[in-house]
């Protein structure tokens, strides 16, 4: 009888751990699902805000770069606000922005991201001033898109470039380059 009680108690405790672990895993998965559902729209808003700030600053001649956190010796600093999944830096001396995305394994995913960036950029561009179009691919690129401010000549270029690794795997990089207006008109 004692042995049956011990086995029953051990089985009861063990089943409690299994159910608890499954319940915890379910909560983690559902909270992860909620984060991924909420996150993309938050990233889209951040991306749109960053692109909008980039457009305004380039058209104004770069005079409004947020340089409050840079050392006087530094000429390059991160773009503020940042574009999600891109490493961007501002060069205040040459008045340009360069952004490099993380390597993307699939050409289709890279093209989807390229199209998404163009869509977001077109959503924030004042259409009466900025004109954009897909162009012949620039050197080292497979797709290129250029937007230019008709009033100030500020320009934004978006490209997809293939990247080969030592083991001959191909990935794709998205780049954004923006140049300030030569003669800003506000």
One Martini backbone bead per residue (centre of mass of N, CA, C, O) as a GRO file, in nm:
protein
  186
    1UNK     BB    1   0.059   0.063  -0.022
    2UNK     BB    2   0.295   0.257   0.003
    3UNK     BB    3   0.394   0.220  -0.287
    4UNK     BB    4   0.133   0.324  -0.429
    5UNK     BB    5   0.143   0.608  -0.304
    6UNK     BB    6   0.416   0.695  -0.419
    7UNK     BB    7   0.348   0.655  -0.717
    8UNK     BB    8   0.103   0.842  -0.721
    9UNK     BB    9   0.251   1.099  -0.624
   10UNK     BB   10   0.467   1.106  -0.843
   11UNK     BB   11   0.267   1.120  -1.082
   12UNK     BB   12   0.126   1.380  -0.994
   13UNK     BB   13   0.376   1.564  -0.996
   14UNK     BB   14   0.471   1.505  -1.285
   15UNK     BB   15   0.206   1.601  -1.424
   16UNK     BB   16   0.229   1.892  -1.318
   17UNK     BB   17   0.490   1.961  -1.472
   18UNK     BB   18   0.391   1.904  -1.756
   19UNK     BB   19   0.151   2.100  -1.757
   20UNK     BB   20   0.313   2.352  -1.676
   21UNK     BB   21   0.506   2.348  -1.918
   22UNK     BB   22   0.288   2.364  -2.138
   23UNK     BB   23   0.162   2.628  -2.037
   24UNK     BB   24   0.417   2.801  -2.057
   25UNK     BB   25   0.468   2.752  -2.360
   26UNK     BB   26   0.201   2.875  -2.449
   27UNK     BB   27   0.252   3.159  -2.335
   28UNK     BB   28   0.509   3.217  -2.492
   29UNK     BB   29   0.388   3.181  -2.775
   30UNK     BB   30   0.161   3.395  -2.746
   31UNK     BB   31   0.351   3.634  -2.682
   32UNK     BB   32   0.514   3.609  -2.942
   33UNK     BB   33   0.276   3.649  -3.134
   34UNK     BB   34   0.206   3.932  -3.032
   35UNK     BB   35   0.473   4.067  -3.101
   36UNK     BB   36   0.465   4.009  -3.411
   37UNK     BB   37   0.202   4.165  -3.455
   38UNK     BB   38   0.300   4.446  -3.338
   39UNK     BB   39   0.589   4.507  -3.451
   40UNK     BB   40   0.559   4.574  -3.756
   41UNK     BB   41   0.396   4.837  -3.714
   42UNK     BB   42   0.613   4.973  -3.541
   43UNK     BB   43   0.833   4.957  -3.760
   44UNK     BB   44   0.680   5.114  -3.977
   45UNK     BB   45   0.661   5.377  -3.817
   46UNK     BB   46   0.963   5.414  -3.779
   47UNK     BB   47   1.036   5.409  -4.078
   48UNK     BB   48   0.860   5.647  -4.164
   49UNK     BB   49   0.984   5.857  -3.971
   50UNK     BB   50   1.276   5.830  -4.075
   51UNK     BB   51   1.218   5.898  -4.374
   52UNK     BB   52   1.093   6.173  -4.322
   53UNK     BB   53   1.341   6.299  -4.187
   54UNK     BB   54   1.532   6.253  -4.422
   55UNK     BB   55   1.384   6.422  -4.633
   56UNK     BB   56   1.384   6.693  -4.481
   57UNK     BB   57   1.692   6.715  -4.437
   58UNK     BB   58   1.788   6.700  -4.730
   59UNK     BB   59   1.617   6.945  -4.837
   60UNK     BB   60   1.763   7.143  -4.611
   61UNK     BB   61   2.086   7.058  -4.620
   62UNK     BB   62   2.151   6.922  -4.320
   63UNK     BB   63   2.106   7.136  -4.077
   64UNK     BB   64   1.915   6.911  -3.893
   65UNK     BB   65   2.098   6.733  -3.767
   66UNK     BB   66   2.130   6.507  -3.503
   67UNK     BB   67   2.422   6.619  -3.297
   68UNK     BB   68   2.405   6.596  -2.972
   69UNK     BB   69   2.584   6.296  -2.947
   70UNK     BB   70   2.855   6.409  -3.057
   71UNK     BB   71   3.170   6.435  -3.123
   72UNK     BB   72   3.380   6.677  -3.241
   73UNK     BB   73   3.564   6.454  -3.401
   74UNK     BB   74   3.312   6.359  -3.533
   75UNK     BB   75   3.140   6.301  -3.858
   76UNK     BB   76   2.998   6.040  -3.766
   77UNK     BB   77   2.654   5.922  -3.719
   78UNK     BB   78   2.367   5.819  -3.626
   79UNK     BB   79   2.058   5.785  -3.719
   80UNK     BB   80   1.786   6.014  -3.614
   81UNK     BB   81   1.598   5.802  -3.665
   82UNK     BB   82   1.579   5.472  -3.718
   83UNK     BB   83   1.606   5.207  -3.940
   84UNK     BB   84   1.491   4.918  -3.957
   85UNK     BB   85   1.740   4.686  -4.030
   86UNK     BB   86   1.952   4.936  -4.021
   87UNK     BB   87   2.272   5.087  -4.089
   88UNK     BB   88   2.312   5.427  -4.006
   89UNK     BB   89   2.488   5.717  -4.142
   90UNK     BB   90   2.620   6.044  -4.079
   91UNK     BB   91   2.773   6.296  -4.286
   92UNK     BB   92   2.836   6.629  -4.217
   93UNK     BB   93   3.046   6.716  -4.427
   94UNK     BB   94   2.911   6.567  -4.693
   95UNK     BB   95   2.601   6.537  -4.669
   96UNK     BB   96   2.529   6.221  -4.588
   97UNK     BB   97   2.362   5.900  -4.623
   98UNK     BB   98   2.417   5.564  -4.490
   99UNK     BB   99   2.263   5.238  -4.564
  100UNK     BB  100   2.267   4.904  -4.414
  101UNK     BB  101   2.166   4.598  -4.447
  102UNK     BB  102   2.101   4.295  -4.383
  103UNK     BB  103   2.140   3.997  -4.482
  104UNK     BB  104   1.963   3.829  -4.749
  105UNK     BB  105   1.898   3.512  -4.868
  106UNK     BB  106   1.659   3.609  -5.049
  107UNK     BB  107   1.555   3.763  -5.331
  108UNK     BB  108   1.256   3.801  -5.262
  109UNK     BB  109   1.295   3.937  -4.986
  110UNK     BB  110   1.460   4.174  -5.097
  111UNK     BB  111   1.236   4.277  -5.291
  112UNK     BB  112   1.024   4.325  -5.073
  113UNK     BB  113   1.188   4.533  -4.912
  114UNK     BB  114   1.233   4.730  -5.144
  115UNK     BB  115   0.931   4.786  -5.196
  116UNK     BB  116   0.865   4.878  -4.906
  117UNK     BB  117   1.054   5.123  -4.902
  118UNK     BB  118   0.928   5.268  -5.140
  119UNK     BB  119   0.643   5.292  -5.026
  120UNK     BB  120   0.725   5.456  -4.775
  121UNK     BB  121   0.860   5.687  -4.925
  122UNK     BB  122   0.610   5.773  -5.096
  123UNK     BB  123   0.432   5.839  -4.840
  124UNK     BB  124   0.640   6.091  -4.746
  125UNK     BB  125   0.645   6.229  -5.009
  126UNK     BB  126   0.623   6.516  -5.176
  127UNK     BB  127   0.482   6.497  -5.490
  128UNK     BB  128   0.540   6.798  -5.592
  129UNK     BB  129   0.872   6.751  -5.554
  130UNK     BB  130   0.900   6.440  -5.573
  131UNK     BB  131   1.084   6.208  -5.778
  132UNK     BB  132   1.030   5.861  -5.878
  133UNK     BB  133   1.240   5.574  -5.996
  134UNK     BB  134   1.322   5.315  -6.169
  135UNK     BB  135   1.641   5.203  -6.257
  136UNK     BB  136   1.916   5.128  -6.363
  137UNK     BB  137   2.142   4.939  -6.252
  138UNK     BB  138   2.389   4.978  -6.066
  139UNK     BB  139   2.686   4.918  -5.980
  140UNK     BB  140   2.640   4.607  -5.814
  141UNK     BB  141   2.339   4.587  -5.899
  142UNK     BB  142   1.989   4.467  -5.953
  143UNK     BB  143   1.846   4.722  -5.810
  144UNK     BB  144   1.700   5.057  -5.870
  145UNK     BB  145   1.628   5.370  -5.687
  146UNK     BB  146   1.509   5.715  -5.747
  147UNK     BB  147   1.504   6.025  -5.565
  148UNK     BB  148   1.398   6.372  -5.638
  149UNK     BB  149   1.428   6.704  -5.569
  150UNK     BB  150   1.316   6.962  -5.770
  151UNK     BB  151   1.420   7.210  -5.593
  152UNK     BB  152   1.717   7.093  -5.449
  153UNK     BB  153   1.852   6.800  -5.538
  154UNK     BB  154   1.785   6.595  -5.363
  155UNK     BB  155   1.882   6.244  -5.280
  156UNK     BB  156   1.756   5.897  -5.323
  157UNK     BB  157   1.900   5.568  -5.289
  158UNK     BB  158   1.800   5.234  -5.388
  159UNK     BB  159   1.946   4.904  -5.327
  160UNK     BB  160   2.040   4.587  -5.470
  161UNK     BB  161   2.300   4.366  -5.351
  162UNK     BB  162   2.512   4.132  -5.406
  163UNK     BB  163   2.655   3.869  -5.184
  164UNK     BB  164   2.953   3.705  -5.138
  165UNK     BB  165   3.081   3.426  -4.996
  166UNK     BB  166   3.331   3.204  -4.938
  167UNK     BB  167   3.099   2.962  -4.982
  168UNK     BB  168   2.918   3.077  -5.232
  169UNK     BB  169   2.703   3.244  -5.103
  170UNK     BB  170   2.403   3.421  -5.157
  171UNK     BB  171   2.330   3.755  -5.083
  172UNK     BB  172   2.138   4.049  -4.978
  173UNK     BB  173   2.161   4.408  -5.008
  174UNK     BB  174   2.046   4.700  -4.864
  175UNK     BB  175   2.052   5.039  -4.984
  176UNK     BB  176   2.099   5.382  -4.860
  177UNK     BB  177   2.125   5.698  -5.027
  178UNK     BB  178   2.183   6.044  -4.915
  179UNK     BB  179   2.156   6.375  -5.049
  180UNK     BB  180   2.189   6.687  -5.030
  181UNK     BB  181   2.131   6.989  -5.106
  182UNK     BB  182   2.292   7.224  -5.282
  183UNK     BB  183   2.037   7.444  -5.288
  184UNK     BB  184   1.849   7.530  -5.050
  185UNK     BB  185   1.480   7.545  -5.033
  186UNK     BB  186   1.226   7.663  -4.797
   0.00000   0.00000   0.00000
